[in-house]
Amino acid sequence: MKTFIEHVINEQELRMDRDLQNILRSHAKDYKAFKDGKQDLLDLPKLYDALMNHWQTDMPYGVLKARDGDPYEWIANRLDTISEKALEHN
């Protein structure tokens, strides 16, 4: 049996997955171009902005402010780690 905290965390993760699914579905053409290596995230500002809004609280502050890293690179790396299986559940 899950504790209350585990249940809340699980619900938050599912909600974030749904939000991410919605972003990627809304920008499906751009996401496919990025995943296929046809376009760089720099060339897809609407997708980048949506992902930045989604992940800005997860991104380290120095990267967010482009002091200790590149936010484009951080988001691109994060996208690369997403498994298709995680995006398929509704």
Biopython code that builds the backbone (N, CA, C, O; Angstrom):
import numpy as np
from Bio.PDB.StructureBuilder import StructureBuilder

atoms = [
    (1, "MET", "N", (0.840, -1.182, 0.000)),
    (1, "MET", "CA", (0.000, 0.000, 0.000)),
    (1, "MET", "C", (0.890, 1.252, 0.000)),
    (1, "MET", "O", (1.861, 1.342, 0.751)),
    (2, "LYS", "N", (0.538, 2.196, -0.847)),
    (2, "LYS", "CA", (1.303, 3.435, -0.932)),
    (2, "LYS", "C", (0.957, 4.365, 0.223)),
    (2, "LYS", "O", (-0.180, 4.421, 0.690)),
    (3, "THR", "N", (1.971, 5.088, 0.663)),
    (3, "THR", "CA", (1.722, 6.128, 1.655)),
    (3, "THR", "C", (1.107, 7.323, 0.938)),
    (3, "THR", "O", (1.107, 7.390, -0.291)),
    (4, "PHE", "N", (0.593, 8.246, 1.702)),
    (4, "PHE", "CA", (0.006, 9.454, 1.118)),
    (4, "PHE", "C", (1.040, 10.211, 0.289)),
    (4, "PHE", "O", (0.742, 10.664, -0.816)),
    (5, "ILE", "N", (2.246, 10.347, 0.819)),
    (5, "ILE", "CA", (3.318, 11.070, 0.115)),
    (5, "ILE", "C", (3.639, 10.379, -1.211)),
    (5, "ILE", "O", (3.776, 11.046, -2.237)),
    (6, "GLU", "N", (3.760, 9.063, -1.198)),
    (6, "GLU", "CA", (4.045, 8.326, -2.434)),
    (6, "GLU", "C", (2.925, 8.523, -3.452)),
    (6, "GLU", "O", (3.185, 8.650, -4.649)),
    (7, "HIS", "N", (1.697, 8.548, -2.983)),
    (7, "HIS", "CA", (0.560, 8.763, -3.872)),
    (7, "HIS", "C", (0.623, 10.157, -4.499)),
    (7, "HIS", "O", (0.411, 10.304, -5.703)),
    (8, "VAL", "N", (0.912, 11.168, -3.698)),
    (8, "VAL", "CA", (1.003, 12.541, -4.199)),
    (8, "VAL", "C", (2.137, 12.663, -5.208)),
    (8, "VAL", "O", (1.964, 13.273, -6.263)),
    (9, "ILE", "N", (3.289, 12.092, -4.898)),
    (9, "ILE", "CA", (4.429, 12.141, -5.817)),
    (9, "ILE", "C", (4.072, 11.445, -7.124)),
    (9, "ILE", "O", (4.371, 11.964, -8.199)),
    (10, "ASN", "N", (3.442, 10.287, -7.047)),
    (10, "ASN", "CA", (3.042, 9.560, -8.248)),
    (10, "ASN", "C", (2.072, 10.389, -9.089)),
    (10, "ASN", "O", (2.204, 10.438, -10.312)),
    (11, "GLU", "N", (1.107, 11.036, -8.451)),
    (11, "GLU", "CA", (0.150, 11.879, -9.170)),
    (11, "GLU", "C", (0.853, 13.050, -9.850)),
    (11, "GLU", "O", (0.515, 13.404, -10.979)),
    (12, "GLN", "N", (1.827, 13.651, -9.172)),
    (12, "GLN", "CA", (2.563, 14.767, -9.760)),
    (12, "GLN", "C", (3.367, 14.310, -10.969)),
    (12, "GLN", "O", (3.418, 15.006, -11.983)),
    (13, "GLU", "N", (3.997, 13.136, -10.866)),
    (13, "GLU", "CA", (4.766, 12.610, -11.990)),
    (13, "GLU", "C", (3.857, 12.318, -13.176)),
    (13, "GLU", "O", (4.212, 12.620, -14.315)),
    (14, "LEU", "N", (2.698, 11.738, -12.924)),
    (14, "LEU", "CA", (1.756, 11.457, -14.010)),
    (14, "LEU", "C", (1.270, 12.740, -14.663)),
    (14, "LEU", "O", (1.137, 12.808, -15.885)),
    (15, "ARG", "N", (1.006, 13.760, -13.851)),
    (15, "ARG", "CA", (0.561, 15.038, -14.390)),
    (15, "ARG", "C", (1.654, 15.655, -15.249)),
    (15, "ARG", "O", (1.374, 16.188, -16.323)),
    (16, "MET", "N", (2.905, 15.584, -14.783)),
    (16, "MET", "CA", (4.011, 16.124, -15.568)),
    (16, "MET", "C", (4.152, 15.359, -16.870)),
    (16, "MET", "O", (4.407, 15.956, -17.916)),
    (17, "ASP", "N", (3.988, 14.035, -16.817)),
    (17, "ASP", "CA", (4.052, 13.241, -18.039)),
    (17, "ASP", "C", (2.957, 13.671, -19.007)),
    (17, "ASP", "O", (3.198, 13.789, -20.208)),
    (18, "ARG", "N", (1.765, 13.903, -18.491)),
    (18, "ARG", "CA", (0.660, 14.349, -19.348)),
    (18, "ARG", "C", (0.963, 15.714, -19.943)),
    (18, "ARG", "O", (0.710, 15.948, -21.125)),
    (19, "ASP", "N", (1.501, 16.612, -19.136)),
    (19, "ASP", "CA", (1.861, 17.936, -19.640)),
    (19, "ASP", "C", (2.907, 17.821, -20.740)),
    (19, "ASP", "O", (2.806, 18.481, -21.774)),
    (20, "LEU", "N", (3.901, 16.988, -20.513)),
    (20, "LEU", "CA", (4.943, 16.795, -21.517)),
    (20, "LEU", "C", (4.365, 16.158, -22.777)),
    (20, "LEU", "O", (4.708, 16.559, -23.889)),
    (21, "GLN", "N", (3.498, 15.179, -22.609)),
    (21, "GLN", "CA", (2.838, 14.565, -23.766)),
    (21, "GLN", "C", (2.082, 15.616, -24.567)),
    (21, "GLN", "O", (2.150, 15.634, -25.796)),
    (22, "ASN", "N", (1.370, 16.481, -23.878)),
    (22, "ASN", "CA", (0.606, 17.532, -24.561)),
    (22, "ASN", "C", (1.517, 18.475, -25.331)),
    (22, "ASN", "O", (1.204, 18.871, -26.454)),
    (23, "ILE", "N", (2.635, 18.832, -24.733)),
    (23, "ILE", "CA", (3.593, 19.707, -25.414)),
    (23, "ILE", "C", (4.113, 19.030, -26.678)),
    (23, "ILE", "O", (4.123, 19.628, -27.754)),
    (24, "LEU", "N", (4.541, 17.786, -26.538)),
    (24, "LEU", "CA", (5.127, 17.089, -27.682)),
    (24, "LEU", "C", (4.089, 16.789, -28.755)),
    (24, "LEU", "O", (4.411, 16.778, -29.943)),
    (25, "ARG", "N", (2.869, 16.552, -28.355)),
    (25, "ARG", "CA", (1.806, 16.355, -29.353)),
    (25, "ARG", "C", (1.471, 17.664, -30.057)),
    (25, "ARG", "O", (1.220, 17.678, -31.262)),
    (26, "SER", "N", (1.468, 18.760, -29.307)),
    (26, "SER", "CA", (1.171, 20.069, -29.895)),
    (26, "SER", "C", (2.241, 20.504, -30.889)),
    (26, "SER", "O", (1.969, 21.258, -31.824)),
    (27, "HIS", "N", (3.439, 20.027, -30.676)),
    (27, "HIS", "CA", (4.573, 20.384, -31.533)),
    (27, "HIS", "C", (5.153, 19.124, -32.173)),
    (27, "HIS", "O", (6.370, 18.979, -32.284)),
    (28, "ALA", "N", (4.276, 18.221, -32.589)),
    (28, "ALA", "CA", (4.703, 16.904, -33.082)),
    (28, "ALA", "C", (5.661, 16.994, -34.269)),
    (28, "ALA", "O", (6.646, 16.258, -34.329)),
    (29, "LYS", "N", (5.380, 17.881, -35.199)),
    (29, "LYS", "CA", (6.236, 18.021, -36.389)),
    (29, "LYS", "C", (7.645, 18.483, -35.987)),
    (29, "LYS", "O", (8.645, 17.939, -36.454)),
    (30, "ASP", "N", (7.701, 19.489, -35.120)),
    (30, "ASP", "CA", (8.995, 19.998, -34.656)),
    (30, "ASP", "C", (9.737, 18.953, -33.827)),
    (30, "ASP", "O", (10.947, 18.783, -33.976)),
    (31, "TYR", "N", (9.015, 18.259, -32.956)),
    (31, "TYR", "CA", (9.643, 17.228, -32.122)),
    (31, "TYR", "C", (10.222, 16.118, -32.991)),
    (31, "TYR", "O", (11.332, 15.649, -32.740)),
    (32, "LYS", "N", (9.478, 15.697, -34.008)),
    (32, "LYS", "CA", (9.966, 14.653, -34.910)),
    (32, "LYS", "C", (11.212, 15.129, -35.656)),
    (32, "LYS", "O", (12.175, 14.376, -35.801)),
    (33, "ALA", "N", (11.195, 16.367, -36.126)),
    (33, "ALA", "CA", (12.361, 16.918, -36.826)),
    (33, "ALA", "C", (13.577, 16.936, -35.906)),
    (33, "ALA", "O", (14.689, 16.638, -36.342)),
    (34, "PHE", "N", (13.370, 17.283, -34.637)),
    (34, "PHE", "CA", (14.472, 17.286, -33.672)),
    (34, "PHE", "C", (14.970, 15.871, -33.419)),
    (34, "PHE", "O", (16.172, 15.615, -33.480)),
    (35, "LYS", "N", (14.043, 14.942, -33.132)),
    (35, "LYS", "CA", (14.432, 13.557, -32.825)),
    (35, "LYS", "C", (15.117, 12.881, -34.010)),
    (35, "LYS", "O", (16.007, 12.051, -33.822)),
    (36, "ASP", "N", (14.705, 13.231, -35.229)),
    (36, "ASP", "CA", (15.309, 12.646, -36.431)),
    (36, "ASP", "C", (16.629, 13.312, -36.799)),
    (36, "ASP", "O", (17.304, 12.880, -37.734)),
    (37, "GLY", "N", (17.002, 14.366, -36.067)),
    (37, "GLY", "CA", (18.254, 15.062, -36.328)),
    (37, "GLY", "C", (18.194, 16.001, -37.518)),
    (37, "GLY", "O", (19.230, 16.429, -38.026)),
    (38, "LYS", "N", (16.994, 16.325, -37.965)),
    (38, "LYS", "CA", (16.835, 17.201, -39.127)),
    (38, "LYS", "C", (16.904, 18.674, -38.755)),
    (38, "LYS", "O", (17.273, 19.511, -39.579)),
    (39, "GLN", "N", (16.547, 18.991, -37.511)),
    (39, "GLN", "CA", (16.609, 20.375, -37.048)),
    (39, "GLN", "C", (17.134, 20.422, -35.626)),
    (39, "GLN", "O", (16.911, 19.521, -34.818)),
    (40, "ASP", "N", (17.830, 21.495, -35.359)),
    (40, "ASP", "CA", (18.348, 21.744, -34.020)),
    (40, "ASP", "C", (17.271, 22.444, -33.203)),
    (40, "ASP", "O", (16.414, 23.135, -33.753)),
    (41, "LEU", "N", (17.320, 22.266, -31.920)),
    (41, "LEU", "CA", (16.352, 22.905, -31.032)),
    (41, "LEU", "C", (16.386, 24.429, -31.171)),
    (41, "LEU", "O", (15.371, 25.094, -30.969)),
    (42, "LEU", "N", (17.539, 24.973, -31.512)),
    (42, "LEU", "CA", (17.660, 26.417, -31.728)),
    (42, "LEU", "C", (16.760, 26.899, -32.862)),
    (42, "LEU", "O", (16.340, 28.056, -32.880)),
    (43, "ASP", "N", (16.467, 26.006, -33.808)),
    (43, "ASP", "CA", (15.643, 26.360, -34.961)),
    (43, "ASP", "C", (14.155, 26.109, -34.724)),
    (43, "ASP", "O", (13.341, 26.290, -35.630)),
    (44, "LEU", "N", (13.802, 25.694, -33.515)),
    (44, "LEU", "CA", (12.417, 25.351, -33.178)),
    (44, "LEU", "C", (11.970, 26.140, -31.945)),
    (44, "LEU", "O", (11.757, 25.558, -30.881)),
    (45, "PRO", "N", (11.826, 27.464, -32.083)),
    (45, "PRO", "CA", (11.573, 28.305, -30.904)),
    (45, "PRO", "C", (10.268, 28.010, -30.166)),
    (45, "PRO", "O", (10.222, 28.146, -28.943)),
    (46, "LYS", "N", (9.217, 27.614, -30.864)),
    (46, "LYS", "CA", (7.948, 27.337, -30.168)),
    (46, "LYS", "C", (8.071, 26.089, -29.295)),
    (46, "LYS", "O", (7.590, 26.070, -28.162)),
    (47, "LEU", "N", (8.712, 25.056, -29.822)),
    (47, "LEU", "CA", (8.945, 23.838, -29.039)),
    (47, "LEU", "C", (9.864, 24.148, -27.863)),
    (47, "LEU", "O", (9.599, 23.731, -26.735)),
    (48, "TYR", "N", (10.940, 24.876, -28.127)),
    (48, "TYR", "CA", (11.882, 25.232, -27.062)),
    (48, "TYR", "C", (11.182, 26.015, -25.947)),
    (48, "TYR", "O", (11.357, 25.708, -24.768)),
    (49, "ASP", "N", (10.397, 27.017, -26.317)),
    (49, "ASP", "CA", (9.719, 27.838, -25.305)),
    (49, "ASP", "C", (8.757, 27.009, -24.454)),
    (49, "ASP", "O", (8.688, 27.185, -23.237)),
    (50, "ALA", "N", (8.020, 26.109, -25.094)),
    (50, "ALA", "CA", (7.086, 25.259, -24.351)),
    (50, "ALA", "C", (7.838, 24.346, -23.386)),
    (50, "ALA", "O", (7.419, 24.165, -22.243)),
    (51, "LEU", "N", (8.952, 23.769, -23.849)),
    (51, "LEU", "CA", (9.745, 22.886, -22.988)),
    (51, "LEU", "C", (10.442, 23.672, -21.879)),
    (51, "LEU", "O", (10.568, 23.183, -20.756)),
    (52, "MET", "N", (10.890, 24.873, -22.185)),
    (52, "MET", "CA", (11.518, 25.720, -21.161)),
    (52, "MET", "C", (10.507, 26.021, -20.059)),
    (52, "MET", "O", (10.835, 25.931, -18.876)),
    (53, "ASN", "N", (9.297, 26.373, -20.433)),
    (53, "ASN", "CA", (8.255, 26.633, -19.431)),
    (53, "ASN", "C", (7.965, 25.390, -18.602)),
    (53, "ASN", "O", (7.722, 25.483, -17.398)),
    (54, "HIS", "N", (7.991, 24.242, -19.239)),
    (54, "HIS", "CA", (7.700, 22.985, -18.543)),
    (54, "HIS", "C", (8.818, 22.589, -17.576)),
    (54, "HIS", "O", (8.546, 22.139, -16.463)),
    (55, "TRP", "N", (10.069, 22.755, -17.999)),
    (55, "TRP", "CA", (11.204, 22.242, -17.226)),
    (55, "TRP", "C", (11.992, 23.301, -16.462)),
    (55, "TRP", "O", (13.002, 22.964, -15.844)),
    (56, "GLN", "N", (11.580, 24.548, -16.477)),
    (56, "GLN", "CA", (12.407, 25.584, -15.856)),
    (56, "GLN", "C", (12.619, 25.369, -14.360)),
    (56, "GLN", "O", (13.649, 25.779, -13.824)),
    (57, "THR", "N", (11.678, 24.743, -13.684)),
    (57, "THR", "CA", (11.881, 24.493, -12.251)),
    (57, "THR", "C", (12.812, 23.312, -12.004)),
    (57, "THR", "O", (13.367, 23.188, -10.913)),
    (58, "ASP", "N", (12.992, 22.444, -12.995)),
    (58, "ASP", "CA", (13.914, 21.312, -12.870)),
    (58, "ASP", "C", (15.342, 21.690, -13.254)),
    (58, "ASP", "O", (16.301, 21.045, -12.830)),
    (59, "MET", "N", (15.468, 22.726, -14.048)),
    (59, "MET", "CA", (16.768, 23.126, -14.574)),
    (59, "MET", "C", (17.589, 23.837, -13.492)),
    (59, "MET", "O", (17.067, 24.695, -12.780)),
    (60, "PRO", "N", (18.869, 23.484, -13.368)),
    (60, "PRO", "CA", (19.721, 24.196, -12.407)),
    (60, "PRO", "C", (19.736, 25.704, -12.710)),
    (60, "PRO", "O", (19.731, 26.112, -13.872)),
    (61, "TYR", "N", (19.755, 26.508, -11.667)),
    (61, "TYR", "CA", (19.667, 27.959, -11.814)),
    (61, "TYR", "C", (20.751, 28.517, -12.738)),
    (61, "TYR", "O", (20.469, 29.356, -13.593)),
    (62, "GLY", "N", (21.979, 28.055, -12.567)),
    (62, "GLY", "CA", (23.077, 28.550, -13.398)),
    (62, "GLY", "C", (22.894, 28.223, -14.871)),
    (62, "GLY", "O", (23.307, 28.995, -15.736)),
    (63, "VAL", "N", (22.290, 27.103, -15.155)),
    (63, "VAL", "CA", (22.002, 26.727, -16.547)),
    (63, "VAL", "C", (20.838, 27.565, -17.063)),
    (63, "VAL", "O", (20.873, 28.053, -18.193)),
    (64, "LEU", "N", (19.813, 27.733, -16.240)),
    (64, "LEU", "CA", (18.657, 28.540, -16.621)),
    (64, "LEU", "C", (19.089, 29.947, -17.024)),
    (64, "LEU", "O", (18.564, 30.515, -17.982)),
    (65, "LYS", "N", (20.039, 30.500, -16.294)),
    (65, "LYS", "CA", (20.543, 31.843, -16.578)),
    (65, "LYS", "C", (21.718, 31.842, -17.560)),
    (65, "LYS", "O", (22.299, 32.891, -17.836)),
    (66, "ALA", "N", (22.064, 30.669, -18.083)),
    (66, "ALA", "CA", (23.155, 30.493, -19.054)),
    (66, "ALA", "C", (24.502, 30.943, -18.492)),
    (66, "ALA", "O", (25.341, 31.465, -19.226)),
    (67, "ARG", "N", (24.705, 30.742, -17.199)),
    (67, "ARG", "CA", (25.985, 31.073, -16.566)),
    (67, "ARG", "C", (26.872, 29.840, -16.443)),
    (67, "ARG", "O", (28.080, 29.911, -16.667)),
    (68, "ASP", "N", (26.269, 28.716, -16.088)),
    (68, "ASP", "CA", (27.023, 27.478, -15.854)),
    (68, "ASP", "C", (26.746, 26.419, -16.911)),
    (68, "ASP", "O", (27.236, 25.295, -16.805)),
    (69, "GLY", "N", (25.986, 26.755, -17.903)),
    (69, "GLY", "CA", (25.639, 25.792, -18.943)),
    (69, "GLY", "C", (24.676, 26.421, -19.927)),
    (69, "GLY", "O", (24.252, 27.566, -19.770)),
    (70, "ASP", "N", (24.342, 25.652, -20.937)),
    (70, "ASP", "CA", (23.481, 26.125, -22.009)),
    (70, "ASP", "C", (22.079, 25.540, -21.843)),
    (70, "ASP", "O", (21.921, 24.319, -21.870)),
    (71, "PRO", "N", (21.058, 26.385, -21.671)),
    (71, "PRO", "CA", (19.711, 25.856, -21.508)),
    (71, "PRO", "C", (19.228, 25.052, -22.720)),
    (71, "PRO", "O", (18.501, 24.071, -22.562)),
    (72, "TYR", "N", (19.625, 25.461, -23.920)),
    (72, "TYR", "CA", (19.256, 24.691, -25.117)),
    (72, "TYR", "C", (19.831, 23.277, -25.030)),
    (72, "TYR", "O", (19.146, 22.293, -25.310)),
    (73, "GLU", "N", (21.092, 23.199, -24.639)),
    (73, "GLU", "CA", (21.748, 21.892, -24.523)),
    (73, "GLU", "C", (21.092, 21.049, -23.428)),
    (73, "GLU", "O", (20.893, 19.847, -23.606)),
    (74, "TRP", "N", (20.758, 21.671, -22.306)),
    (74, "TRP", "CA", (20.121, 20.947, -21.206)),
    (74, "TRP", "C", (18.789, 20.354, -21.659)),
    (74, "TRP", "O", (18.501, 19.188, -21.389)),
    (75, "ILE", "N", (17.978, 21.160, -22.348)),
    (75, "ILE", "CA", (16.678, 20.684, -22.827)),
    (75, "ILE", "C", (16.859, 19.608, -23.890)),
    (75, "ILE", "O", (16.138, 18.611, -23.887)),
    (76, "ALA", "N", (17.809, 19.796, -24.797)),
    (76, "ALA", "CA", (18.069, 18.788, -25.834)),
    (76, "ALA", "C", (18.490, 17.465, -25.198)),
    (76, "ALA", "O", (18.033, 16.401, -25.614)),
    (77, "ASN", "N", (19.352, 17.531, -24.198)),
    (77, "ASN", "CA", (19.769, 16.310, -23.498)),
    (77, "ASN", "C", (18.590, 15.658, -22.787)),
    (77, "ASN", "O", (18.456, 14.434, -22.786)),
    (78, "ARG", "N", (17.755, 16.461, -22.195)),
    (78, "ARG", "CA", (16.575, 15.927, -21.496)),
    (78, "ARG", "C", (15.641, 15.238, -22.491)),
    (78, "ARG", "O", (15.108, 14.165, -22.207)),
    (79, "LEU", "N", (15.447, 15.852, -23.650)),
    (79, "LEU", "CA", (14.610, 15.233, -24.680)),
    (79, "LEU", "C", (15.199, 13.907, -25.149)),
    (79, "LEU", "O", (14.469, 12.950, -25.407)),
    (80, "ASP", "N", (16.512, 13.859, -25.257)),
    (80, "ASP", "CA", (17.173, 12.630, -25.704)),
    (80, "ASP", "C", (16.973, 11.483, -24.722)),
    (80, "ASP", "O", (16.991, 10.318, -25.119)),
    (81, "THR", "N", (16.783, 11.800, -23.450)),
    (81, "THR", "CA", (16.646, 10.749, -22.446)),
    (81, "THR", "C", (15.211, 10.249, -22.291)),
    (81, "THR", "O", (14.965, 9.257, -21.604)),
    (82, "ILE", "N", (14.277, 10.931, -22.925)),
    (82, "ILE", "CA", (12.875, 10.527, -22.813)),
    (82, "ILE", "C", (12.662, 9.260, -23.630)),
    (82, "ILE", "O", (13.022, 9.196, -24.805)),
    (83, "SER", "N", (12.086, 8.278, -23.007)),
    (83, "SER", "CA", (11.785, 7.051, -23.749)),
    (83, "SER", "C", (10.415, 7.181, -24.393)),
    (83, "SER", "O", (9.504, 7.781, -23.822)),
    (84, "GLU", "N", (10.279, 6.627, -25.562)),
    (84, "GLU", "CA", (9.000, 6.657, -26.263)),
    (84, "GLU", "C", (7.916, 5.960, -25.441)),
    (84, "GLU", "O", (6.748, 6.348, -25.486)),
    (85, "LYS", "N", (8.305, 4.941, -24.700)),
    (85, "LYS", "CA", (7.349, 4.195, -23.879)),
    (85, "LYS", "C", (6.707, 5.107, -22.834)),
    (85, "LYS", "O", (5.508, 5.012, -22.571)),
    (86, "ALA", "N", (7.513, 5.990, -22.240)),
    (86, "ALA", "CA", (6.995, 6.893, -21.210)),
    (86, "ALA", "C", (5.994, 7.877, -21.793)),
    (86, "ALA", "O", (5.105, 8.351, -21.085)),
    (87, "LEU", "N", (6.129, 8.188, -23.073)),
    (87, "LEU", "CA", (5.239, 9.149, -23.705)),
    (87, "LEU", "C", (3.961, 8.503, -24.230)),
    (87, "LEU", "O", (3.005, 9.203, -24.563)),
    (88, "GLU", "N", (3.938, 7.193, -24.306)),
    (88, "GLU", "CA", (2.801, 6.505, -24.903)),
    (88, "GLU", "C", (1.623, 6.336, -23.958)),
    (88, "GLU", "O", (0.476, 6.301, -24.403)),
    (89, "HIS", "N", (1.894, 6.228, -22.633)),
    (89, "HIS", "CA", (0.749, 6.013, -21.739)),
    (89, "HIS", "C", (-0.059, 7.290, -21.595)),
    (89, "HIS", "O", (0.501, 8.384, -21.529)),
    (90, "ASN", "N", (-1.356, 7.152, -21.546)),
    (90, "ASN", "CA", (-2.245, 8.321, -21.496)),
    (90, "ASN", "C", (-2.807, 8.514, -20.120)),
    (90, "ASN", "O", (-3.575, 9.449, -19.892)),
]
sb = StructureBuilder()
sb.init_structure("model")
sb.init_model(0)
sb.init_chain("A")
sb.init_seg("    ")
for serial, (resi, resn, name, xyz) in enumerate(atoms, 1):
    if name == "N":
        sb.init_residue(resn, " ", resi, " ")
    sb.init_atom(name, np.array(xyz, "f"), 0.0, 1.0, " ", f" {name:<3s}", serial, name[0])
structure = sb.get_structure()
